[in-house]
Amino acid sequence: MTETPRRLSPLAWCLLAVAMIAALLPWWRNHNYLRDLYDYGLVLASNGHLDRGERPYVDYTTPIQAGFLGLNWLIERAGGGTYAALTRGGAALIAVASLVLTLMLARRWPWWAALIVGTAVTVASASQHTILWHNTLGVCALALVSWAAACAPVVRRVTWPWHLLAGVGLFLGGINKLNFHLVALTAAVAWAVRAGCRRQAGWGRVGVTVLAAGVAGVGLPLAVELAWTGASLQVWLANVVQVAAGSRLGLLKDVWSVHFLLRPIHEYYGELHLPQVGLMGALLSVMGLAGCWPRRAAVEGWDRLFVPVAVAGTAAAGAALLATNFEIAYVGLAAWLVLVTSLWLGFAGPDRRAVFVAGLILPAVVIGGTAWWSAWTGQRSQFGFSDAPRADYVPAENAGAAFAPLRGLRLPPDLMLSLELFEGTLPDPDPQGRRPVFYGAGLEFVDRFYPARARKGEPLWFHWGTSYGPPELARLGRELARDDLYEAVFILQAYDVWPPELRPVLEQHYVKDLIGPRVRRWNRQYGYKVNLADTLETLAQLGGNVDGRMLHLQRQPLGIRRTTDGRLLLGTTRAAGHVLLRAPSYRFGGKAVLDRLPGAGDGPLSADVKVIVHGAIPEEVRWSGRLELPAGQQSVTVPFLADGHGKQLLVWITRPEEMAGRVLAGVRDLEITHAFEQLGEAPRLRDDVPADSPADPELGTSLFGPIAWRPQQLVVRGGWATAGGLALPPGGELWLHTEGMTGEVSGQLVCADVAGTPPAVRVLWYKGGRVQILQQGWLSRDQPFAFRVWTAEPGGWIGVMVEPTAGAAPAVARVLNSTLIP
C-alpha cells in the first residue's frame, strides 16, 4: 500500500523518538551483563587475532564474514578497546534501524503504520542483541535493499536517495552474512526485472540496475574483504560458502514439517511468547497475497504472475532464514516481516487499507510486542547456564589484569570464580607469549588474553558440524594425540560434549578436572596414566600409603609425569603446581623430586616446595624447602615431613622463571604416618566396588564362628554366609570397623570348593586416607591362607579384598582370633 509522501508532524517525530527509546531499553537493561560468552566471545577472540595482525580466512578460518568481524574491531578500537565500547555498536544499530527504517516506510505509508512496522522489525532483530551481531545486521541490510528496491526498482537520478540506501544495504550485506545477502540481491534484481516487464523502464536501464546491484553487492564487498584479509577467492569461498552451506542446507527439510509452523526449529533460548513463528510467517505471506493481488487484469496483467511468484519466493526465503540461522526465532521472523513489507510497498495500492491493517499492521504489533519482551528479559542476549541472580554478578575485569578489556561487563559469580583461577592453571608461554593449550566451546575468547599456540587455519568457532567438519575433526584428533602440541584443553563444562572422533583421544591422553565450577580442563598425561580413583593402582604406581581418592588435583594441578630414571610422580614443568591432601592428618610426608629435562643444559637448577594448611589465612607453612640440583647432576630427591594438626594440607611446588622448560618438579611416596579418624562408610578403594550387603546377623556368625568378639561395624560387599565362613566372590570385600581399638585380628582364607581358579586376596588396614597393605597373595586349594592384621594406630578399618578376576572362585573368610581392645 502506498500513499503520497508528506512531511511528518511534530507528534509523529515525538512518537518516533519514544519508539527509538523503547527499542533501546532492552539494550540499556542488558548490555553490561552476560551469562556466558559462547556467542559474543567469538567477536572478542577475533578482535584479539586482529590486534595481533592476524586476518580472517588466512590465519584463522571462519564462516562468520571478515567484514562483520572488522566492523566490530573498529567499533571496539574507536571506543577505547573495551567490551563497553563493543556494546555501543549494538546501541548504534538499534537507534539507526529504528530511525531509518521508519522514515523509509513513512515516505510511502501513513506515519503510524511506518512507525509500527519499522519498530517491530527493529525490536525483533537489533534489540535482541547488545552488540553488533551479524544476524541482526543482516535483517537491517535486507530491509534497506528490499524496501528501497520496491520503491525505486530501477536506477533514476530523481530517486537517488533510494538507490543510496539500497547500495549501503548491499555493501553491508555483502560483508556481513551470505544467506541474508543472497535474499537481498534476489529482491533487488527481481524488482528491476518486474519494472522491465511492465515497461516502467527500458531493459537497458534494467541492465544498468542489475549491474549496479552486482557491483555494490558482490564486486565491492568481495574486493574489500579479499584486499583486507589477503585471501584468494578460493579461500574466501571455502570459508564463507562451503563451511556454512555444507552444515545448514540439511536444515531446510524441517521447513516442511508441521513442527516448523508451531515451534521454532532452534529452541535453545527457552519458551517464546510467540512460539508459532512459522505459522505467523505463513499468515503474513497469505495476507500479503490477498492485499497485493491486482484487481485490474488489463492494466496489471504481469502482476498476476509476479504477485504469487513474489509471495511464494518471500515465504520460501523467510522460512529458509528461520531454519538456517542458529538464532532466536524472532530474528528470522523479522526477516520474513521485512520481505512481506517489501511486497506491500511494491505491489499494493492505497485502496487496501483494511487488509493492510489486518494482514500487516496487527501481526507487526504482535511480533513487535512479544519480541520486545523477549529482548527486555534477555532471552537471547543473556543466554547461558548460570542460575545466579543478576545482583550477584561481578565486574569481569576483576578476574585478573589480563581481563581488563572486558571492562564494562559483569559475569555470574560461578563463571568469575573459574576465570579468576584460570591463569594459575595455564602452562607457561613460549617466547612469543603463546601457550600449548586448546580453547573449546564457550572459551574461544580466552585466546585474546592468553593466546594459544598459533595454528594457521584453525577455526575461530568451536562448533561440530559447522566450523569442524570431518577434515577438521580428523586434524584436531591428530593434534590432540601429539605429545608436543597441547598440554591442556579448556572448555566450558556446559559444552563439554565431544564427537565420537575426539572423545576417545581425550580420554586416552588427558585426565579431566574442573577449574572452579564452570570450566572443564583436560590435562595431558604424557602417556602415563594413574587412576587415582583406584587406590591400589595409585599405591603401586606412585608409592606411599595415601588413598588416591584423597589426592585432589584442581586449579594448578600436578600431573602424572615420568622422570628420566623411569619413576612416576605427581609433577609439573610449569611455574607452579599443587596437590591437596583432602584427608585431615596429624603427620604427613613424602619425597620431593627435581629432575633435569632434556635440553636443560648442565647448569644448576632449583625449585621450591612447601606444605601449607589448606585455606588458612594468613598462610600456615608446615614445611618448606628448596630443591637444588647441582651442575651436571640428573636428579635429586629430598624427603619431607610435616605436622598436620588434624587439618588438610596442600603441597605447593614453584620454580623460578628462569627455570622454565628446564626442570620437572614433583612428589611421590606420599605417606600419612598419623591419621585422623573419619567417621562414615567403609572405604571404597575402587570405582567398581559392589554395594553394601544388607545387615544380617548370619554374616557375622559365619565370619566369626565361635568367638564372641565383634567389631563396632561389619560391612560386607557381595558376600554371603556359609557353614565354613563368609564367602566373598571376585570383587567382594569385608570391612571391620575398629574405632578406638588397638590390637590384632588373625584368621584364614580358603578357596571355595567350586569351579574356578583360586583368587588373589589382599588384607589391609585403613584409617583417614592411610592405607597399609599388610598381606596379599593367591589362595591355594591345598592349604589355607593365614592372615594376621593389626592396627597401625588406634581405630580404623580392617579389610579383606578379593581381586575382581574373571573366572575366579570365591574366597571363604573366617576370623579365628581377635585381641582388639579399646
N, C-alpha and C positions, 0 to 999 in steps of 0.2 A: 504494500500500500504506500503510495507516495502522495505528497501534498506540496503546494508551492512553499518554498522555504521562507521563513520570516525571522525577524530579529527576536532573540529571547528576551522575555520580560525580566524585570528585577526579581520577581517571585521565582521564576524558573532558575535564575542564577543562584538564588539563595538555597533552593531545594537541591540544586546540583552540588553546592558546597556541603550541604547536610549529607547527601548521598556519598560524597567522597569521604567525609569523616566517618560515616558508618562503615564504609568498606575498609577503612584503615584501622578501625577499632580492634578487630581480631589481631592484627599485626602488633598494635600497641600493647595488647594484653600478653602476647606470647613471645615477642621477639627476643626477650632476654632469657628464655628458658628452652631447654631440650631434655627429653627423657633419655635419649642416647644420640649418637652421631652416625647412625647407619647410613643415612642418605646425605646429609649436609657434610659429613666427613669426607665424602669424595671431592667436594669442592675445596675443602681445606687441604686435602692431600695433593690435589692438582696444583693449588697455589704454592705449596712447598716445592713441588717439582719445578714450577715456572720460576720461582725465586732462585733456584739453583742453576737456572739456564737450560733446563731440560724442556723438551717440547712434546706435545701430544702427537700420537701416531708414530713418531720416530723413536723417542726414548721410552715411551710407555704407551701401550695400546689402550684404546678406549672407544666404545661406541657412542659415548657422550661427546658431542662435537667440540672441536677445539675452539670455535668461535664463542660458544656459550661459556666454556671454561675461561677463555681470555677475557670476556666481559666481566666475570666475577673477580678475576685477578686485578683488572684495572679498577673496579669499584673498591676493592679492599685496599689497594695501594693508595688510591686517591683519598680514602677516608682515614688513613693512619695505620693500616696494616693489622687491624684487629677484627674480631668477629663482629663487634658492634658496627664497624664500617660495612661489613658484608650485609648485615640486615638492612642497611639503608637502601641497598639495591632493591630489596623486596618492597620496601615502602614506596620507592620511586615508581616501580612498575604498577602498583595498586593505584597510586594517585594519577599517573599519566593515563592508564587504561580507563579509569573512571571518567576522566575529563574528555579524552579524545574520542572514545567510543560513543559516549553520549552525544557529543557535538556532531559527530558524523551522522548519527541517526536523526538528530534534530534538523539537519538540512533537508530531510525527506519526510519526516513524521512530526506529529504534534510533540511538543516538548515533554509532556508527561509520559507518552509511550517511549520516547527515546530514553528518558531517564530510567524507566523501569527495566527495559531490556539491557541498556548499557551497564547499569549497576548489577543486574543479575549475572551477566557474563563476567564482570569483574570479580564479584564475591565468590562465584563458583570456580574461578580459576586463580587469579592472582592472590586473592585473600587467603587461599588455603595454605600458603607458604609464607615464611618470614624472611626468606632470602630470594634473590632472583633465581627462579627454577625453570629448567628448560621446558617442562610440560606446560606451565602456565604462560611462559613467554611464547610458546608455540600457539596457544589459543589466541593470544592477543595479536600475533602476527597474522594468523589466519583471518581474524576479524578485519584487520586493516586491508588485506588483499581482497577478500571476497566481497566485503561491503563496498569498497571503492570501485572494484570492477563491475559490480552490479549497478552502481550509479553512473559510472563513466566507462563503458566497456571497451572503447577504442580511444587511441591517442588523439586528442584535440587540444589546441592551445587554450581554448576557453575553459577547459576542465582540468587545467594543470594541477590544481591542489589535490584533486582525487588521485591523479597519477603519482604525485609525490608521495601520498600516503601509501598507495599500493607498492611503489618502489621501495619505500622504507620497510614495509612488511615483507616483501620478497627477499630483501637483503638479510634482514634479521632472521627470517625463517630459514634462509639458506645456510646460515652459520649456526643454527640452533638445533633443530631436530627434524630428521628426514620425513617421518610419517606425516606430521602436520604440514610440512612444507610441500610434499607431493600433492596433497589435497588442495593447498592454496594455489599452486601452479596450475593444477587442473581447472580450478574455478576461474582463474584469470583468463586462461585460453578459451574456456567454454563460453564465457560471456562475450568475448570478442567474436567467436565463431557465430554465435546467435545474432550479433549485430550485423555480420555479413550476410547471413541467410535471410534476414528480414529487410535487407537493403537499407539499414540505418547507416551503413558505411560501406565504402568500396573495399574490395578484397585486398587492394594494395595497403590500405590503412589497417586492415585486419592483420596483414602480414607484418607490418611495422610494429603493431601492438604485441604480437606474439614474439617477435624478435626482441623487443624491449623487455618483455617479461623474462625471456631466456637470459638476457644479459644481466638484468637486475637480480634474478632468482637463481641462476645457475653459474654463469660465467664469472660475475664479480665475486660472489661468496666463495666459489671454489678457488679462484685466483688468490684471494686474501688468505684463505686457510693454507693453501699449498706454499705460498710465499713465506708466511709466518712460521710454519712448522718445518719447512724443508722436506715435506713428504712428497713422494711421487703420487701420480693419480692411482696407480695400482695399490699403493699402501693406503691411500685415503679410502678407496673402495673396500679394501679388506676390513678396515676399522668401522666405517660408518654404515656400509651396506651389508656386507657378508655376516658380520658378528650379530647385528641386531636382527636382520631378516631371517637368518638361519634359526634363531631361537623363538621367534614370535609369530611366524606365519602359521604355525600349527595352532595358535590360539583362535584363529578365525573360525574354525569349525564350531566353536562354542556359541557363535552368534546364532546358529540355527536351533539352539535348544530352548525349551520353554524356560529353563532356569535363567537364561540371559534376560528375559523380559522381567522377571520377578526379583532377581537378586544380582548384585554385582559379581562379575567373574573373579575379581581380585578383592577378597574380603579380609584384608589384613587389618583394617583400621576400625573394626568394631561395627556395631549395628548402626545403619544410616536411618535418619528420619524419613528419607525417601529412598527405600531400597529398590523400588521398581523403576530403576533408571532406564532400562531398556524399553520398558513399556511407555515411559514418559517421552523418550526419543521417538518412538513409533507414533505416538499421539501427535507430537509436533509435526512429523512428516505428513501424516494423514490430513491434519488441519491445514498444513501448508498447501497440499494438493487441492483441497476444497477452496481455499482462499485465492489461489493463483490460477486456477483453471480459467482459460479465456472463454468469454461468453459469445464473442462475435467471431465466428469461424472465418468469415470472409476477410476480415481485417487482420486477424491474428492467427491465421491458419498454421503457420510454422510453430506457434507456441503450443498448439495441441499435440505436437510431437515433443517439443522441448520441455514443457512443464512436467509430464510424467517421467521423462528421462532424467530431468534435473532432480525431481523429488526422490526417485529411486537411487540416483547417484549420491545425493546428500545423505540419504538414510544409510546406504551402504558404507559411506565414508565415516559417518558418525558412529555407526556400530563398530566399525573396524578400529577407530580411535579408542573407543571404550574398551575393546577387547585386548588391544596390543600394548596398552600403556600400563605398567605396574604402578598404578596411581589411584588415589581415591576417586570414586566414580563420578563425583561432581565435576571434575576437570574434563573428563571425556564428554559428559553431558553438556558442559558449557560449549565445547566444540560443536556438538550437534545443534545446539541453540544458535550458534553463530552461523552455521550453514543454512539452517531454515530461515533465519533472519535475512540472509542474502537473497533467498528466493522471494520473500515478501518485498524486499527493496527493488528487485529487478522485474518481477512479473505482475504484482498486484496493483490494481488501480485504487482510487480514493473511495470507491463505492462498496468496499468490502469491510466496513468498519466493524460490524457485528462479529463476523468470522475472525477478523483481525484480533479483536479483544478476546474472544473466547478461545481462539486457537493459538495465539502467541503471547498476548499480554498476561492473561491469567496463568498459563503454565510458567511464564517467566517469573511471576510473583512467587509461585510455589517453589520453583527451583532456587530463586534468589533467597527466599526466607529460610529454607532448610539448609542451603549451603552456607548461609551466613552463620547460623547457629553452629554448624559443624566447624567452621573456621574459628569461631569465638572459643569453643571448647578445646580447640587444638587437636581435633580428631586426626588430622593429617600431620600437621607440623610438630605435634607433641607425641607422635607415635613412638612407642618403646615399651619396655618391660618392667620398669621400676614402679612400685606402688607407693613410694614415699610422697607425703603431702608437699605441695609446692612451697609452703612456708619453710620447709627444711632444706631446700635447695641451697647449694653452696657456690660462691663465685669460682668459676673454672680455673682462673689463674692461680688460685690457692693450691692447686695440685703441685706446683713447683715452678721454678724460674723458667723452665723450658716451655711451659704452657702460657706464657704471657700473651701470645697472640690471641688467646681465647677471651681476652678481656671484654666484658660486656655480656658474657654468657654465664648462666647458672645451671648446674647439673645436679642430679639426685645425689644424696649423700653416699649411697652404696657404690655408685659408679665413681664418685670422687675418691672414696677410700681406695679403690683399686688403682686409680690414676696416681694418687699420692705415693703408693707403694711401687709404682711401675719402674721408675728409674733404677731403684735398687735391685731389680731383678734382671736387668739387661746385661748381656755380655759387653765387654769393653769394646769401644770403637776402634777401627783401624786408623792409620794416619790420615785418611781422608774424612774421618768423622763418621764413617758408616759402620753399622753393626751387623753381625751374622744372624739376623732374625728374619722371620716372615710374619707379616701382619695380615690376619684374616678378616672375615666379615665383621663390620662394626668398628674395627680398629685401624682401618686404612689411614685415617687422619693422623695417627701417631707417627707415621713416617715423616711428617712435616717437622716434628720436634726431635725425634731420634731416628735419623734416616737409616733405612735398611741398606744392606749391601746392594749396590746397583746391578740390575739385570736388565739389559736392553731388551725392550719388547715385553716387559712384564705388564699384565693388565692392571689398570688403575682400580677396577672394581672387582671385588672378590665375590663372584656370583656364578654358581653352577648353571650351565646351560646357556648363559649369555656371554660373559667375558671368558669363561672357562668352558670351552668345548672339548671334544676328545683329544685334539692335539695338545691343547694347553694343559689338560689334566695329565696326560702322559708325560709331558715335560716337567710339570711340577712334581709328579711322583718320583721321577729320576733325581730331581734336585733335592727333595726331602730325604732320599735314601743316601745321598752322598755324605761322607763324614766331614768334608772340608767346606761346606757351604753354610749350613744353618745350625746354630746351637740351640735355638728355641723358636717355637711357633706360638703366636699370641692371637687370640680370637675372643670375642665376647661370648660368655658362657651360653647366652640365649641362642647363638648362631653356631654352636659347636656341633654341627651336623655335617658329616663329610660323605662324599660319594664313595661307592664301593671301590673305586680305583685308588683312593688315597687312604682310607681308614686303616687297612692292614699295614701300610707303610708307616703310618704314625705309631700304631701300636707295636710294631716291631722295633722301631728305632728311637722312640720317645716315651717318656712317662709323663702323665698329665697331673697337674695340680691346679690350684686356684691362687690368684693374686687378689686378695680381698674377696668380696662377694660376687663380683661381676665379670672378672677377666679370667679366662682359662689359658693356662700356659702348658704347652707340650715341650718338655725339657729333654734334649738329646742325651742318650745314654752311651753313645760312642761304642755300640756293640756289646756293652757289658750291662746286663740286667740283673737286678736282685729284686725279688718280690718282697718288699718289706711287710706285706700283709701275711706272708708265710714266715713265721718266726724261726722255724727250724732252718729254712734256707738262708735267712739273714745271718744266723749264727755260723752256719757253715761257710758262708762267703766273706763275711766281714769280721768274724771272730767275736770275742767278748761274751757277754751274757745278757745283753739288753734285748727285750722283746721288740722286734722290728716295728710293731704297730705303735710303739711309744715314741718312735722317731718321726718327728713332724717336719716336713720339708715344705716351706712356703716362703713367699716374699723373695729373699735372696738365698735360694737353697743350695746346699751341697748336692752334687750328683754322684752317681756311681762311676768312678774312674779307675784306671789301672796304672800302677806305677811301672817304671822301666824294669823292675825286677819281678813283675807279674802279680803283685798283691793288689787286691781290690780294696778300695776305701771310699768313704764319703768325702769328696774333694771338689776343688774348683780351681780354674785358672783365671777367674775374674778378680776384680778388685776386692770383693767381699763375698762371703757366704756364711750360712749358718745352718745348724740343725738344733731343733728343740727337743729336749727330753721331756715328754709330756707327763711322765710318771714322777710325782714328787719323790725325792730321795734325801737321805742323810749323808751318803758318801758316794761319790761318782768319779770315775776316772777313765783313762784310755791312753791311746798313743797318738800323738800328733806327728804327721809325716810331711816332710818337704822334699820334693823330687824335682830334679832338673829336667826341663823339657828339651826335646831335640831342637838344635839351633840356638840354644840359650848361651852358648859360649862357655868358657871355663871359669869365669869370674865368680866372686862370692855372691850368694843370693840370700834373701831373707823373707820372712813373713811373720805375722803376729797372731797369737792365739789367746783368747780369753774366755773364761767361763763365768757367766753372769746370771743373776736371778732374773727369770723371765718376768717382765712387766714392772720391775722395781723402779721407782723414781724417788730420789736420784739413783743412778746406776749402782748396783751392788756387785762388785767383782769378787768372785770366789777363788779364781786362779788366773794368772796371766803370765805369758812368757813369749820371748822372741825365738823363732826358729832360725838358726843361722847355718847356712850351707857353705862350708869353706871352699875356696877356689879349687877346682879340679875334682871335687867330690860329687858323686851322683845323687846321693840321698842321705837324709838324716832323720832319725826317729827320736822323739822326746816324749817320755811318759808324763802324764799329768794326773793330779788327784785333787778333788775339790769337795769341801763340805757344803752339802745342800740345805741343811737345817729344815728338811721336810718340805722344800719348795721345788718348783720346776726350774730347770737350768737350761741355759742357752749357750751353745758353743759357737763363738764368733771367730772367723778367720779373715784377716785382712792382709793385704800385701801392698807395699809401696808402689806408686805409679810407675816408677822406673823399672819395676819387675814385670810389667805387662808382657804376656806372651813368653815368659821365661821359666815360670815355676808352676808346679801343681802342688797345692797345699791341701791337706785334709786330715781326717781322723779315722781310726779303726780300732778294733779290740776294745770297744766301749764296755765298761763294766760298772754295775751298781754293786757296791760291797756292803751297803747298809740301806735296806729298802724301807719304804713307807707302806704300812698295811693299808690296802684299799678294799673297802667292802664292796660287794656286788656279786655278779655272777662268776662262775668258774671261768678260768682262762679259755680263750679261743685263739689258738695259735696258728690256725689256718682258715682260709676262706670257706672251705667246703666241709666244715665240721657239722656232724648231724645235730639235730635239735635235742634238747634235754629230754630224757625219758620221763614220763610221769612218775611222781613219787610213789614208791611201792615198798613196803617193809620186806617183801620177799627178796628184793635186790640186795639189801643189806645182809639179810640172813644167808643168802648164797655166797656173798663175798667174805663175810667174817666167820661163818661156820660157828663153832662152839665158843669162840672168845667173846667176852662181854663188852669189850671196848667199842665205842662208836665215836666217829668224828662229829663236830658241830653240824656238818652238812655233807651229804653224799650226793654227788651228781654223776649220773650215768648217761652216756650218749650212745644210742644204738645197741645197748646190751640187753641181756635177758637172764633171768635166774635159771640155774640148772642145779642138779643134785651135787655136782662136783665143784661148783663155784660159779662166778659171774662170767658169762660168755660175752666176749666182745668181738664183733665182726671186723673185717678190714675197714679202717677209718673210725672204729669205735674208741671211746675214751671212758675212763672213770677218774673222778677227782674227789679227794678227801680234804675238807677244809679243816685246818688245824689252828685256828685263830688263837693266839696267845700261848700255844703249846710248844714244848721242845721235846726232843727225843727222836726215836726212830720207829719205822714200821718195816717188817720183813714178811715175805710171803713167797709165792711161786706162781709161775705162768706155765701152762701146758698147752700144747696144740690139741684142739678139739678132734675127737675121733670121727671125723667126717672127711669127705673128699676135699682135696685142695692142697696146695703147697703150704708148708709151715710159714707163718707170717713173721715179719720183723716187728719188734716192740721197742718202746722207749719208756724208761722210768725217770721221772724228773720231779723237781721241786720248784715252785713258782711263788713269788711274792712281789707285788707292786712293780712289775716290769722286769724283775730279776728272774732269769731262767737258768737253773742249774740242771743239766742233763747228767744224771748220776750213773745210769746203766743203759745200754742199748745192745741189741743183738738179734739173731734169728732163733726162733724156737726150734726145737727138735722133737720128733716123735719118740725118741729113745729115752730122754730124761727131761725132768722139769727145768725151767729157767728160774733159778732162785734170785730174788731181788731183795735188796736191803737199802732203804732210803731214809734219810734223816733231814731234819730242818736245819738249814744253814744258819738261821737265826729264828727267833720265836715267831710262830704263826706261819701263814702262807698256805699253799695248796700242794698236796702230793698227788701226782698224776701218773696214770699208766695209759699210753697211747699205742694203738695198733696201726701200723702203716697201711694206708689205703691201696694195697697191691691187688690188682685184678687176679682172680683165681686163687687167692689165698684162703686158707681155712681160718675159722675163728680161733681166738685165744681164750683160754679159761683162766681167770684170776682167782686166787684165794689168799687172803691175809691170814698169816699163821701166828703173828705176834705183834704187839704194839707196846712201846714204853713211853708213848707220848703222854705228858702230863702238863697241866697249866704252870 
